Amino acid sequence: MLPRFVIVPALPVEKESYRKGSRFYAKTVSGGFDIYDNKKKLRLKPTYPAKELAEAACETMNRESRPLDELFTPLRTC
């Protein structure tokens, strides 16, 4: 089963850009790591600079979230 929260690379951050002829080039650096919520389908706001920090936060969030089988009541069979 897929965990609710997973680690994804953050979007790169543009440091500087320059023009060469008619084209523009951008130098980017890694933005760190984000946590993605599989249930709500969105990236959570805090960005972590190191993967170890993101893993620790992700593990805590997965532990504290309720499993999906607890969210839905079982169907009655009569």
PQR file with spaces between the fields and no chain letter, atoms N, CA, C, O and H, PARSE charges and radii, in Angstrom:
ATOM       1  N    MET     1       0.834   -1.174    0.000 -0.4000 1.5000
ATOM       2  CA   MET     1       0.000    0.000    0.000 -0.0000 2.0000
ATOM       3  C    MET     1       0.884    1.246    0.000  0.5500 1.7000
ATOM       4  O    MET     1       1.897    1.304    0.698 -0.5500 1.4000
ATOM       5  N    LEU     2       0.499    2.207   -0.767 -0.4000 1.5000
ATOM       6  CA   LEU     2       1.248    3.445   -0.909 -0.0000 2.0000
ATOM       7  C    LEU     2       1.086    4.296    0.344  0.5500 1.7000
ATOM       8  O    LEU     2      -0.041    4.516    0.788 -0.5500 1.4000
ATOM       9  H    LEU     2      -0.324    2.160   -1.334  0.4000 1.0000
ATOM      10  N    PRO     3       2.195    4.786    0.934 -0.5600 1.5000
ATOM      11  CA   PRO     3       2.059    5.652    2.111  0.2800 2.0000
ATOM      12  C    PRO     3       1.419    6.984    1.733  0.5500 1.7000
ATOM      13  O    PRO     3       1.482    7.414    0.581 -0.5500 1.4000
ATOM      14  N    ARG     4       0.812    7.620    2.709 -0.4000 1.5000
ATOM      15  CA   ARG     4       0.134    8.896    2.435 -0.0000 2.0000
ATOM      16  C    ARG     4       1.134    9.981    2.065  0.5500 1.7000
ATOM      17  O    ARG     4       0.911   10.723    1.108 -0.5500 1.4000
ATOM      18  H    ARG     4       0.761    7.271    3.645  0.4000 1.0000
ATOM      19  N    PHE     5       2.233   10.087    2.807 -0.4000 1.5000
ATOM      20  CA   PHE     5       3.228   11.131    2.559 -0.0000 2.0000
ATOM      21  C    PHE     5       4.495   10.512    1.985  0.5500 1.7000
ATOM      22  O    PHE     5       4.982    9.505    2.497 -0.5500 1.4000
ATOM      23  H    PHE     5       2.414    9.485    3.584  0.4000 1.0000
ATOM      24  N    VAL     6       5.031   11.111    0.921 -0.4000 1.5000
ATOM      25  CA   VAL     6       6.267   10.655    0.305 -0.0000 2.0000
ATOM      26  C    VAL     6       7.174   11.859    0.044  0.5500 1.7000
ATOM      27  O    VAL     6       6.715   13.001    0.019 -0.5500 1.4000
ATOM      28  H    VAL     6       4.636   11.930    0.505  0.4000 1.0000
ATOM      29  N    ILE     7       8.462   11.589   -0.147 -0.4000 1.5000
ATOM      30  CA   ILE     7       9.441   12.641   -0.405 -0.0000 2.0000
ATOM      31  C    ILE     7       9.621   12.802   -1.913  0.5500 1.7000
ATOM      32  O    ILE     7       9.769   11.818   -2.638 -0.5500 1.4000
ATOM      33  H    ILE     7       8.835   10.661   -0.127  0.4000 1.0000
ATOM      34  N    VAL     8       9.608   14.044   -2.374 -0.4000 1.5000
ATOM      35  CA   VAL     8       9.845   14.356   -3.785 -0.0000 2.0000
ATOM      36  C    VAL     8      10.882   15.477   -3.859  0.5500 1.7000
ATOM      37  O    VAL     8      10.967   16.302   -2.950 -0.5500 1.4000
ATOM      38  H    VAL     8       9.488   14.844   -1.786  0.4000 1.0000
ATOM      39  N    PRO     9      11.673   15.511   -4.939 -0.5600 1.5000
ATOM      40  CA   PRO     9      12.620   16.625   -5.083  0.2800 2.0000
ATOM      41  C    PRO     9      11.870   17.943   -5.265  0.5500 1.7000
ATOM      42  O    PRO     9      10.850   18.001   -5.952 -0.5500 1.4000
ATOM      43  N    ALA    10      12.386   18.988   -4.645 -0.4000 1.5000
ATOM      44  CA   ALA    10      11.766   20.315   -4.779 -0.0000 2.0000
ATOM      45  C    ALA    10      12.071   20.872   -6.160  0.5500 1.7000
ATOM      46  O    ALA    10      12.989   20.416   -6.842 -0.5500 1.4000
ATOM      47  H    ALA    10      13.215   18.941   -4.087  0.4000 1.0000
ATOM      48  N    LEU    11      11.296   21.853   -6.556 -0.4000 1.5000
ATOM      49  CA   LEU    11      11.524   22.489   -7.842 -0.0000 2.0000
ATOM      50  C    LEU    11      12.837   23.250   -7.805  0.5500 1.7000
ATOM      51  O    LEU    11      13.158   23.868   -6.790 -0.5500 1.4000
ATOM      52  H    LEU    11      10.551   22.224   -6.002  0.4000 1.0000
ATOM      53  N    PRO    12      13.605   23.221   -8.892 -0.5600 1.5000
ATOM      54  CA   PRO    12      14.877   23.935   -8.912  0.2800 2.0000
ATOM      55  C    PRO    12      14.679   25.447   -8.776  0.5500 1.7000
ATOM      56  O    PRO    12      13.670   26.000   -9.214 -0.5500 1.4000
ATOM      57  N    VAL    13      15.653   26.089   -8.167 -0.4000 1.5000
ATOM      58  CA   VAL    13      15.606   27.538   -7.950 -0.0000 2.0000
ATOM      59  C    VAL    13      16.556   28.196   -8.946  0.5500 1.7000
ATOM      60  O    VAL    13      17.711   27.789   -9.077 -0.5500 1.4000
ATOM      61  H    VAL    13      16.472   25.639   -7.811  0.4000 1.0000
ATOM      62  N    GLU    14      16.060   29.220   -9.648 -0.4000 1.5000
ATOM      63  CA   GLU    14      16.878   29.918  -10.627 -0.0000 2.0000
ATOM      64  C    GLU    14      17.832   30.873   -9.912  0.5500 1.7000
ATOM      65  O    GLU    14      17.392   31.722   -9.136 -0.5500 1.4000
ATOM      66  H    GLU    14      15.122   29.550   -9.541  0.4000 1.0000
ATOM      67  N    LYS    15      19.120   30.741  -10.164 -0.4000 1.5000
ATOM      68  CA   LYS    15      20.129   31.609   -9.552 -0.0000 2.0000
ATOM      69  C    LYS    15      20.394   32.834  -10.414  0.5500 1.7000
ATOM      70  O    LYS    15      20.329   33.964   -9.930 -0.5500 1.4000
ATOM      71  H    LYS    15      19.477   30.051  -10.794  0.4000 1.0000
ATOM      72  N    GLU    16      20.690   32.615  -11.677 -0.4000 1.5000
ATOM      73  CA   GLU    16      20.964   33.723  -12.573 -0.0000 2.0000
ATOM      74  C    GLU    16      20.601   33.288  -13.990  0.5500 1.7000
ATOM      75  O    GLU    16      20.508   32.096  -14.282 -0.5500 1.4000
ATOM      76  H    GLU    16      20.742   31.697  -12.070  0.4000 1.0000
ATOM      77  N    SER    17      20.402   34.251  -14.846 -0.4000 1.5000
ATOM      78  CA   SER    17      20.121   33.933  -16.243 -0.0000 2.0000
ATOM      79  C    SER    17      20.983   34.836  -17.117  0.5500 1.7000
ATOM      80  O    SER    17      21.372   35.933  -16.718 -0.5500 1.4000
ATOM      81  H    SER    17      20.478   35.220  -14.609  0.4000 1.0000
ATOM      82  N    TYR    18      21.267   34.349  -18.307 -0.4000 1.5000
ATOM      83  CA   TYR    18      22.059   35.146  -19.235 -0.0000 2.0000
ATOM      84  C    TYR    18      21.558   34.879  -20.651  0.5500 1.7000
ATOM      85  O    TYR    18      20.888   33.882  -20.921 -0.5500 1.4000
ATOM      86  H    TYR    18      20.951   33.457  -18.631  0.4000 1.0000
ATOM      87  N    ARG    19      21.898   35.779  -21.523 -0.4000 1.5000
ATOM      88  CA   ARG    19      21.443   35.689  -22.913 -0.0000 2.0000
ATOM      89  C    ARG    19      22.632   35.380  -23.804  0.5500 1.7000
ATOM      90  O    ARG    19      23.704   35.968  -23.665 -0.5500 1.4000
ATOM      91  H    ARG    19      22.443   36.588  -21.304  0.4000 1.0000
ATOM      92  N    LYS    20      22.423   34.447  -24.721 -0.4000 1.5000
ATOM      93  CA   LYS    20      23.448   34.114  -25.698 -0.0000 2.0000
ATOM      94  C    LYS    20      22.758   34.092  -27.056  0.5500 1.7000
ATOM      95  O    LYS    20      22.035   33.149  -27.377 -0.5500 1.4000
ATOM      96  H    LYS    20      21.552   33.969  -24.834  0.4000 1.0000
ATOM      97  N    GLY    21      22.981   35.115  -27.835 -0.4000 1.5000
ATOM      98  CA   GLY    21      22.273   35.237  -29.111 -0.0000 2.0000
ATOM      99  C    GLY    21      20.825   35.603  -28.847  0.5500 1.7000
ATOM     100  O    GLY    21      20.544   36.578  -28.151 -0.5500 1.4000
ATOM     101  H    GLY    21      23.569   35.881  -27.574  0.4000 1.0000
ATOM     102  N    SER    22      19.914   34.832  -29.396 -0.4000 1.5000
ATOM     103  CA   SER    22      18.491   35.113  -29.193 -0.0000 2.0000
ATOM     104  C    SER    22      17.888   34.234  -28.099  0.5500 1.7000
ATOM     105  O    SER    22      16.683   34.302  -27.854 -0.5500 1.4000
ATOM     106  H    SER    22      20.143   34.039  -29.962  0.4000 1.0000
ATOM     107  N    ARG    23      18.706   33.408  -27.434 -0.4000 1.5000
ATOM     108  CA   ARG    23      18.202   32.501  -26.399 -0.0000 2.0000
ATOM     109  C    ARG    23      18.609   32.959  -25.001  0.5500 1.7000
ATOM     110  O    ARG    23      19.641   33.601  -24.807 -0.5500 1.4000
ATOM     111  H    ARG    23      19.685   33.352  -27.632  0.4000 1.0000
ATOM     112  N    PHE    24      17.774   32.612  -24.050 -0.4000 1.5000
ATOM     113  CA   PHE    24      18.071   32.875  -22.648 -0.0000 2.0000
ATOM     114  C    PHE    24      18.376   31.554  -21.956  0.5500 1.7000
ATOM     115  O    PHE    24      17.695   30.556  -22.194 -0.5500 1.4000
ATOM     116  H    PHE    24      16.935   32.090  -24.208  0.4000 1.0000
ATOM     117  N    TYR    25      19.380   31.540  -21.115 -0.4000 1.5000
ATOM     118  CA   TYR    25      19.754   30.355  -20.348 -0.0000 2.0000
ATOM     119  C    TYR    25      19.681   30.695  -18.862  0.5500 1.7000
ATOM     120  O    TYR    25      19.990   31.816  -18.459 -0.5500 1.4000
ATOM     121  H    TYR    25      19.933   32.351  -20.921  0.4000 1.0000
ATOM     122  N    ALA    26      19.276   29.736  -18.065 -0.4000 1.5000
ATOM     123  CA   ALA    26      19.174   29.950  -16.625 -0.0000 2.0000
ATOM     124  C    ALA    26      20.021   28.923  -15.894  0.5500 1.7000
ATOM     125  O    ALA    26      19.997   27.736  -16.222 -0.5500 1.4000
ATOM     126  H    ALA    26      19.025   28.825  -18.393  0.4000 1.0000
ATOM     127  N    LYS    27      20.763   29.383  -14.910 -0.4000 1.5000
ATOM     128  CA   LYS    27      21.515   28.480  -14.044 -0.0000 2.0000
ATOM     129  C    LYS    27      20.635   28.210  -12.822  0.5500 1.7000
ATOM     130  O    LYS    27      20.185   29.142  -12.156 -0.5500 1.4000
ATOM     131  H    LYS    27      20.783   30.347  -14.644  0.4000 1.0000
ATOM     132  N    THR    28      20.399   26.952  -12.539 -0.4000 1.5000
ATOM     133  CA   THR    28      19.533   26.592  -11.414 -0.0000 2.0000
ATOM     134  C    THR    28      20.289   25.732  -10.413  0.5500 1.7000
ATOM     135  O    THR    28      21.287   25.091  -10.741 -0.5500 1.4000
ATOM     136  H    THR    28      20.765   26.194  -13.080  0.4000 1.0000
ATOM     137  N    VAL    29      19.792   25.736   -9.196 -0.4000 1.5000
ATOM     138  CA   VAL    29      20.326   24.874   -8.141 -0.0000 2.0000
ATOM     139  C    VAL    29      19.165   24.087   -7.548  0.5500 1.7000
ATOM     140  O    VAL    29      18.007   24.493   -7.647 -0.5500 1.4000
ATOM     141  H    VAL    29      18.981   26.256   -8.929  0.4000 1.0000
ATOM     142  N    SER    30      19.483   22.985   -6.945 -0.4000 1.5000
ATOM     143  CA   SER    30      18.460   22.145   -6.336 -0.0000 2.0000
ATOM     144  C    SER    30      17.763   22.908   -5.220  0.5500 1.7000
ATOM     145  O    SER    30      18.401   23.616   -4.441 -0.5500 1.4000
ATOM     146  H    SER    30      20.424   22.655   -6.864  0.4000 1.0000
ATOM     147  N    GLY    31      16.445   22.755   -5.152 -0.4000 1.5000
ATOM     148  CA   GLY    31      15.671   23.447   -4.129 -0.0000 2.0000
ATOM     149  C    GLY    31      15.521   22.649   -2.857  0.5500 1.7000
ATOM     150  O    GLY    31      14.899   23.131   -1.911 -0.5500 1.4000
ATOM     151  H    GLY    31      15.926   22.180   -5.785  0.4000 1.0000
ATOM     152  N    GLY    32      16.068   21.444   -2.796 -0.4000 1.5000
ATOM     153  CA   GLY    32      15.955   20.601   -1.611 -0.0000 2.0000
ATOM     154  C    GLY    32      14.919   19.513   -1.831  0.5500 1.7000
ATOM     155  O    GLY    32      14.841   18.931   -2.913 -0.5500 1.4000
ATOM     156  H    GLY    32      16.573   21.053   -3.565  0.4000 1.0000
ATOM     157  N    PHE    33      14.119   19.237   -0.799 -0.4000 1.5000
ATOM     158  CA   PHE    33      13.127   18.165   -0.862 -0.0000 2.0000
ATOM     159  C    PHE    33      11.812   18.628   -0.260  0.5500 1.7000
ATOM     160  O    PHE    33      11.785   19.340    0.744 -0.5500 1.4000
ATOM     161  H    PHE    33      14.183   19.710    0.080  0.4000 1.0000
ATOM     162  N    ASP    34      10.711   18.208   -0.897 -0.4000 1.5000
ATOM     163  CA   ASP    34       9.363   18.506   -0.420 -0.0000 2.0000
ATOM     164  C    ASP    34       8.690   17.213    0.005  0.5500 1.7000
ATOM     165  O    ASP    34       9.147   16.120   -0.329 -0.5500 1.4000
ATOM     166  H    ASP    34      10.732   17.630   -1.713  0.4000 1.0000
ATOM     167  N    ILE    35       7.608   17.350    0.739 -0.4000 1.5000
ATOM     168  CA   ILE    35       6.783   16.194    1.095 -0.0000 2.0000
ATOM     169  C    ILE    35       5.482   16.318    0.319  0.5500 1.7000
ATOM     170  O    ILE    35       4.836   17.366    0.326 -0.5500 1.4000
ATOM     171  H    ILE    35       7.237   18.238    1.011  0.4000 1.0000
ATOM     172  N    TYR    36       5.104   15.226   -0.356 -0.4000 1.5000
ATOM     173  CA   TYR    36       3.897   15.194   -1.177 -0.0000 2.0000
ATOM     174  C    TYR    36       2.823   14.388   -0.469  0.5500 1.7000
ATOM     175  O    TYR    36       3.079   13.285    0.015 -0.5500 1.4000
ATOM     176  H    TYR    36       5.628   14.375   -0.362  0.4000 1.0000
ATOM     177  N    ASP    37       1.623   14.939   -0.409 -0.4000 1.5000
ATOM     178  CA   ASP    37       0.482   14.274    0.222 -0.0000 2.0000
ATOM     179  C    ASP    37      -0.292   13.539   -0.864  0.5500 1.7000
ATOM     180  O    ASP    37      -0.912   14.169   -1.721 -0.5500 1.4000
ATOM     181  H    ASP    37       1.414   15.835   -0.801  0.4000 1.0000
ATOM     182  N    ASN    38      -0.260   12.196   -0.833 -0.4000 1.5000
ATOM     183  CA   ASN    38      -0.949   11.393   -1.840 -0.0000 2.0000
ATOM     184  C    ASN    38      -2.463   11.475   -1.725  0.5500 1.7000
ATOM     185  O    ASN    38      -3.167   11.271   -2.714 -0.5500 1.4000
ATOM     186  H    ASN    38       0.243   11.684   -0.137  0.4000 1.0000
ATOM     187  N    LYS    39      -2.971   11.767   -0.552 -0.4000 1.5000
ATOM     188  CA   LYS    39      -4.424   11.841   -0.360 -0.0000 2.0000
ATOM     189  C    LYS    39      -4.986   13.133   -0.956  0.5500 1.7000
ATOM     190  O    LYS    39      -5.974   13.101   -1.690 -0.5500 1.4000
ATOM     191  H    LYS    39      -2.400   11.933    0.252  0.4000 1.0000
ATOM     192  N    LYS    40      -4.361   14.262   -0.642 -0.4000 1.5000
ATOM     193  CA   LYS    40      -4.838   15.556   -1.133 -0.0000 2.0000
ATOM     194  C    LYS    40      -4.237   15.939   -2.481  0.5500 1.7000
ATOM     195  O    LYS    40      -4.677   16.905   -3.105 -0.5500 1.4000
ATOM     196  H    LYS    40      -3.558   14.288   -0.045  0.4000 1.0000
ATOM     197  N    LYS    41      -3.242   15.193   -2.929 -0.4000 1.5000
ATOM     198  CA   LYS    41      -2.578   15.423   -4.221 -0.0000 2.0000
ATOM     199  C    LYS    41      -1.951   16.810   -4.311  0.5500 1.7000
ATOM     200  O    LYS    41      -2.210   17.559   -5.253 -0.5500 1.4000
ATOM     201  H    LYS    41      -2.885   14.409   -2.422  0.4000 1.0000
ATOM     202  N    LEU    42      -1.111   17.147   -3.304 -0.4000 1.5000
ATOM     203  CA   LEU    42      -0.412   18.420   -3.332 -0.0000 2.0000
ATOM     204  C    LEU    42       0.889   18.347   -2.550  0.5500 1.7000
ATOM     205  O    LEU    42       1.076   17.491   -1.686 -0.5500 1.4000
ATOM     206  H    LEU    42      -0.901   16.539   -2.539  0.4000 1.0000
ATOM     207  N    ARG    43       1.786   19.277   -2.883 -0.4000 1.5000
ATOM     208  CA   ARG    43       3.057   19.397   -2.161 -0.0000 2.0000
ATOM     209  C    ARG    43       2.821   20.221   -0.907  0.5500 1.7000
ATOM     210  O    ARG    43       2.119   21.231   -0.939 -0.5500 1.4000
ATOM     211  H    ARG    43       1.634   19.973   -3.585  0.4000 1.0000
ATOM     212  N    LEU    44       3.408   19.786    0.188 -0.4000 1.5000
ATOM     213  CA   LEU    44       3.298   20.538    1.434 -0.0000 2.0000
ATOM     214  C    LEU    44       4.335   21.649    1.429  0.5500 1.7000
ATOM     215  O    LEU    44       5.374   21.532    0.780 -0.5500 1.4000
ATOM     216  H    LEU    44       3.978   18.965    0.214  0.4000 1.0000
ATOM     217  N    LYS    45       4.057   22.712    2.142 -0.4000 1.5000
ATOM     218  CA   LYS    45       4.840   23.939    2.050 -0.0000 2.0000
ATOM     219  C    LYS    45       6.276   23.865    2.566  0.5500 1.7000
ATOM     220  O    LYS    45       7.165   24.349    1.866 -0.5500 1.4000
ATOM     221  H    LYS    45       3.212   22.807    2.669  0.4000 1.0000
ATOM     222  N    PRO    46       6.570   23.302    3.727 -0.5600 1.5000
ATOM     223  CA   PRO    46       7.975   23.385    4.158  0.2800 2.0000
ATOM     224  C    PRO    46       8.895   22.594    3.227  0.5500 1.7000
ATOM     225  O    PRO    46       8.639   21.427    2.929 -0.5500 1.4000
ATOM     226  N    THR    47       9.961   23.240    2.776 -0.4000 1.5000
ATOM     227  CA   THR    47      10.973   22.593    1.947 -0.0000 2.0000
ATOM     228  C    THR    47      12.177   22.289    2.827  0.5500 1.7000
ATOM     229  O    THR    47      12.639   23.152    3.573 -0.5500 1.4000
ATOM     230  H    THR    47      10.169   24.188    3.018  0.4000 1.0000
ATOM     231  N    TYR    48      12.682   21.068    2.741 -0.4000 1.5000
ATOM     232  CA   TYR    48      13.800   20.639    3.576 -0.0000 2.0000
ATOM     233  C    TYR    48      15.080   20.634    2.752  0.5500 1.7000
ATOM     234  O    TYR    48      15.092   20.104    1.641 -0.5500 1.4000
ATOM     235  H    TYR    48      12.306   20.367    2.135  0.4000 1.0000
ATOM     236  N    PRO    49      16.169   21.220    3.281 -0.5600 1.5000
ATOM     237  CA   PRO    49      17.414   21.298    2.518  0.2800 2.0000
ATOM     238  C    PRO    49      18.125   19.944    2.385  0.5500 1.7000
ATOM     239  O    PRO    49      18.842   19.717    1.411 -0.5500 1.4000
ATOM     240  N    ALA    50      17.932   19.054    3.351 -0.4000 1.5000
ATOM     241  CA   ALA    50      18.606   17.752    3.319 -0.0000 2.0000
ATOM     242  C    ALA    50      17.567   16.630    3.281  0.5500 1.7000
ATOM     243  O    ALA    50      16.484   16.749    3.856 -0.5500 1.4000
ATOM     244  H    ALA    50      17.350   19.238    4.142  0.4000 1.0000
ATOM     245  N    LYS    51      17.914   15.550    2.600 -0.4000 1.5000
ATOM     246  CA   LYS    51      16.985   14.433    2.466 -0.0000 2.0000
ATOM     247  C    LYS    51      16.711   13.772    3.815  0.5500 1.7000
ATOM     248  O    LYS    51      15.603   13.288    4.047 -0.5500 1.4000
ATOM     249  H    LYS    51      18.793   15.454    2.133  0.4000 1.0000
ATOM     250  N    GLU    52      17.693   13.745    4.699 -0.4000 1.5000
ATOM     251  CA   GLU    52      17.519   13.122    6.014 -0.0000 2.0000
ATOM     252  C    GLU    52      16.446   13.847    6.830  0.5500 1.7000
ATOM     253  O    GLU    52      15.640   13.212    7.510 -0.5500 1.4000
ATOM     254  H    GLU    52      18.593   14.138    4.510  0.4000 1.0000
ATOM     255  N    LEU    53      16.442   15.180    6.757 -0.4000 1.5000
ATOM     256  CA   LEU    53      15.421   15.961    7.470 -0.0000 2.0000
ATOM     257  C    LEU    53      14.034   15.687    6.901  0.5500 1.7000
ATOM     258  O    LEU    53      13.068   15.547    7.650 -0.5500 1.4000
ATOM     259  H    LEU    53      17.096   15.697    6.205  0.4000 1.0000
ATOM     260  N    ALA    54      13.938   15.611    5.579 -0.4000 1.5000
ATOM     261  CA   ALA    54      12.649   15.335    4.934 -0.0000 2.0000
ATOM     262  C    ALA    54      12.165   13.927    5.282  0.5500 1.7000
ATOM     263  O    ALA    54      10.974   13.726    5.517 -0.5500 1.4000
ATOM     264  H    ALA    54      14.723   15.725    4.970  0.4000 1.0000
ATOM     265  N    GLU    55      13.080   12.949    5.319 -0.4000 1.5000
ATOM     266  CA   GLU    55      12.694   11.576    5.674 -0.0000 2.0000
ATOM     267  C    GLU    55      12.163   11.494    7.095  0.5500 1.7000
ATOM     268  O    GLU    55      11.183   10.797    7.356 -0.5500 1.4000
ATOM     269  H    GLU    55      14.048   13.112    5.129  0.4000 1.0000
ATOM     270  N    ALA    56      12.806   12.206    8.017 -0.4000 1.5000
ATOM     271  CA   ALA    56      12.360   12.188    9.408 -0.0000 2.0000
ATOM     272  C    ALA    56      10.967   12.813    9.536  0.5500 1.7000
ATOM     273  O    ALA    56      10.108   12.268   10.230 -0.5500 1.4000
ATOM     274  H    ALA    56      13.603   12.773    7.806  0.4000 1.0000
ATOM     275  N    ALA    57      10.739   13.941    8.878 -0.4000 1.5000
ATOM     276  CA   ALA    57       9.434   14.598    8.936 -0.0000 2.0000
ATOM     277  C    ALA    57       8.362   13.740    8.264  0.5500 1.7000
ATOM     278  O    ALA    57       7.237   13.651    8.754 -0.5500 1.4000
ATOM     279  H    ALA    57      11.436   14.383    8.315  0.4000 1.0000
ATOM     280  N    CYS    58       8.709   13.116    7.152 -0.4000 1.5000
ATOM     281  CA   CYS    58       7.773   12.271    6.413 -0.0000 2.0000
ATOM     282  C    CYS    58       7.379   11.051    7.244  0.5500 1.7000
ATOM     283  O    CYS    58       6.208   10.673    7.288 -0.5500 1.4000
ATOM     284  H    CYS    58       9.623   13.188    6.754  0.4000 1.0000
ATOM     285  N    GLU    59       8.356   10.446    7.894 -0.4000 1.5000
ATOM     286  CA   GLU    59       8.098    9.285    8.741 -0.0000 2.0000
ATOM     287  C    GLU    59       7.160    9.646    9.897  0.5500 1.7000
ATOM     288  O    GLU    59       6.243    8.889   10.217 -0.5500 1.4000
ATOM     289  H    GLU    59       9.306   10.753    7.857  0.4000 1.0000
ATOM     290  N    THR    60       7.392   10.790   10.512 -0.4000 1.5000
ATOM     291  CA   THR    60       6.539   11.252   11.604 -0.0000 2.0000
ATOM     292  C    THR    60       5.115   11.501   11.113  0.5500 1.7000
ATOM     293  O    THR    60       4.151   11.111   11.772 -0.5500 1.4000
ATOM     294  H    THR    60       8.136   11.405   10.252  0.4000 1.0000
ATOM     295  N    MET    61       4.985   12.140    9.975 -0.4000 1.5000
ATOM     296  CA   MET    61       3.663   12.435    9.430 -0.0000 2.0000
ATOM     297  C    MET    61       2.908   11.157    9.058  0.5500 1.7000
ATOM     298  O    MET    61       1.702   11.064    9.282 -0.5500 1.4000
ATOM     299  H    MET    61       5.768   12.457    9.440  0.4000 1.0000
ATOM     300  N    ASN    62       3.608   10.175    8.494 -0.4000 1.5000
ATOM     301  CA   ASN    62       2.965    8.903    8.157 -0.0000 2.0000
ATOM     302  C    ASN    62       2.523    8.151    9.410  0.5500 1.7000
ATOM     303  O    ASN    62       1.480    7.497    9.412 -0.5500 1.4000
ATOM     304  H    ASN    62       4.589   10.250    8.312  0.4000 1.0000
ATOM     305  N    ARG    63       3.311    8.245   10.465 -0.4000 1.5000
ATOM     306  CA   ARG    63       2.977    7.570   11.722 -0.0000 2.0000
ATOM     307  C    ARG    63       1.747    8.202   12.369  0.5500 1.7000
ATOM     308  O    ARG    63       0.919    7.500   12.951 -0.5500 1.4000
ATOM     309  H    ARG    63       4.159    8.776   10.463  0.4000 1.0000
ATOM     310  N    GLU    64       1.627    9.527   12.268 -0.4000 1.5000
ATOM     311  CA   GLU    64       0.532   10.241   12.913 -0.0000 2.0000
ATOM     312  C    GLU    64      -0.765   10.214   12.103  0.5500 1.7000
ATOM     313  O    GLU    64      -1.844   10.413   12.661 -0.5500 1.4000
ATOM     314  H    GLU    64       2.300   10.097   11.796  0.4000 1.0000
ATOM     315  N    SER    65      -0.671    9.970   10.797 -0.4000 1.5000
ATOM     316  CA   SER    65      -1.894    9.949    9.992 -0.0000 2.0000
ATOM     317  C    SER    65      -2.612    8.619   10.189  0.5500 1.7000
ATOM     318  O    SER    65      -1.989    7.585   10.431 -0.5500 1.4000
ATOM     319  H    SER    65       0.206    9.808   10.344  0.4000 1.0000
ATOM     320  N    ARG    66      -3.926    8.670   10.080 -0.4000 1.5000
ATOM     321  CA   ARG    66      -4.720    7.461   10.269 -0.0000 2.0000
ATOM     322  C    ARG    66      -4.696    6.626    8.999  0.5500 1.7000
ATOM     323  O    ARG    66      -4.739    7.184    7.903 -0.5500 1.4000
ATOM     324  H    ARG    66      -4.433    9.510    9.883  0.4000 1.0000
ATOM     325  N    PRO    67      -4.629    5.312    9.115 -0.5600 1.5000
ATOM     326  CA   PRO    67      -4.676    4.457    7.921  0.2800 2.0000
ATOM     327  C    PRO    67      -6.027    4.585    7.212  0.5500 1.7000
ATOM     328  O    PRO    67      -7.034    4.921    7.833 -0.5500 1.4000
ATOM     329  N    LEU    68      -6.033    4.316    5.924 -0.4000 1.5000
ATOM     330  CA   LEU    68      -7.246    4.479    5.135 -0.0000 2.0000
ATOM     331  C    LEU    68      -8.365    3.559    5.587  0.5500 1.7000
ATOM     332  O    LEU    68      -9.532    3.936    5.485 -0.5500 1.4000
ATOM     333  H    LEU    68      -5.214    4.043    5.419  0.4000 1.0000
ATOM     334  N    ASP    69      -8.055    2.363    6.086 -0.4000 1.5000
ATOM     335  CA   ASP    69      -9.112    1.440    6.503 -0.0000 2.0000
ATOM     336  C    ASP    69      -9.835    1.940    7.758  0.5500 1.7000
ATOM     337  O    ASP    69     -10.952    1.506    8.036 -0.5500 1.4000
ATOM     338  H    ASP    69      -7.106    2.057    6.169  0.4000 1.0000
ATOM     339  N    GLU    70      -9.214    2.844    8.514 -0.4000 1.5000
ATOM     340  CA   GLU    70      -9.886    3.431    9.676 -0.0000 2.0000
ATOM     341  C    GLU    70     -10.803    4.588    9.273  0.5500 1.7000
ATOM     342  O    GLU    70     -11.706    4.950   10.027 -0.5500 1.4000
ATOM     343  H    GLU    70      -8.306    3.197    8.288  0.4000 1.0000
ATOM     344  N    LEU    71     -10.581    5.166    8.101 -0.4000 1.5000
ATOM     345  CA   LEU    71     -11.379    6.301    7.666 -0.0000 2.0000
ATOM     346  C    LEU    71     -12.766    5.880    7.172  0.5500 1.7000
ATOM     347  O    LEU    71     -13.713    6.665    7.228 -0.5500 1.4000
ATOM     348  H    LEU    71      -9.847    4.871    7.488  0.4000 1.0000
ATOM     349  N    PHE    72     -12.879    4.659    6.695 -0.4000 1.5000
ATOM     350  CA   PHE    72     -14.145    4.184    6.144 -0.0000 2.0000
ATOM     351  C    PHE    72     -14.695    3.073    7.019  0.5500 1.7000
ATOM     352  O    PHE    72     -13.958    2.181    7.439 -0.5500 1.4000
ATOM     353  H    PHE    72     -12.110    4.022    6.650  0.4000 1.0000
ATOM     354  N    THR    73     -15.981    3.128    7.290 -0.4000 1.5000
ATOM     355  CA   THR    73     -16.607    2.080    8.087 -0.0000 2.0000
ATOM     356  C    THR    73     -16.845    0.869    7.190  0.5500 1.7000
ATOM     357  O    THR    73     -17.166    1.035    6.013 -0.5500 1.4000
ATOM     358  H    THR    73     -16.579    3.853    6.948  0.4000 1.0000
ATOM     359  N    PRO    74     -16.698   -0.329    7.712 -0.5600 1.5000
ATOM     360  CA   PRO    74     -16.912   -1.521    6.883  0.2800 2.0000
ATOM     361  C    PRO    74     -18.394   -1.657    6.519  0.5500 1.7000
ATOM     362  O    PRO    74     -19.282   -1.262    7.275 -0.5500 1.4000
ATOM     363  N    LEU    75     -18.622   -2.219    5.358 -0.4000 1.5000
ATOM     364  CA   LEU    75     -19.990   -2.434    4.910 -0.0000 2.0000
ATOM     365  C    LEU    75     -20.628   -3.566    5.686  0.5500 1.7000
ATOM     366  O    LEU    75     -19.976   -4.557    6.015 -0.5500 1.4000
ATOM     367  H    LEU    75     -17.901   -2.540    4.744  0.4000 1.0000
ATOM     368  N    ARG    76     -21.889   -3.412    5.970 -0.4000 1.5000
ATOM     369  CA   ARG    76     -22.613   -4.474    6.681 -0.0000 2.0000
ATOM     370  C    ARG    76     -23.035   -5.561    5.693  0.5500 1.7000
ATOM     371  O    ARG    76     -23.500   -5.263    4.593 -0.5500 1.4000
ATOM     372  H    ARG    76     -22.418   -2.607    5.702  0.4000 1.0000
ATOM     373  N    THR    77     -22.876   -6.764    6.075 -0.4000 1.5000
ATOM     374  CA   THR    77     -23.364   -7.867    5.268 -0.0000 2.0000
ATOM     375  C    THR    77     -24.419   -8.608    6.058  0.5500 1.7000
ATOM     376  O    THR    77     -24.135   -9.146    7.128 -0.5500 1.4000
ATOM     377  H    THR    77     -22.499   -7.006    6.969  0.4000 1.0000
ATOM     378  N    CYS    78     -25.607   -8.640    5.553 -0.4000 1.5000
ATOM     379  CA   CYS    78     -26.717   -9.289    6.255 -0.0000 2.0000
ATOM     380  C    CYS    78     -27.174  -10.513    5.528  0.5500 1.7000
ATOM     381  O    CYS    78     -28.102  -11.187    5.975 -0.5500 1.4000
ATOM     382  H    CYS    78     -25.838   -8.203    4.683  0.4000 1.0000
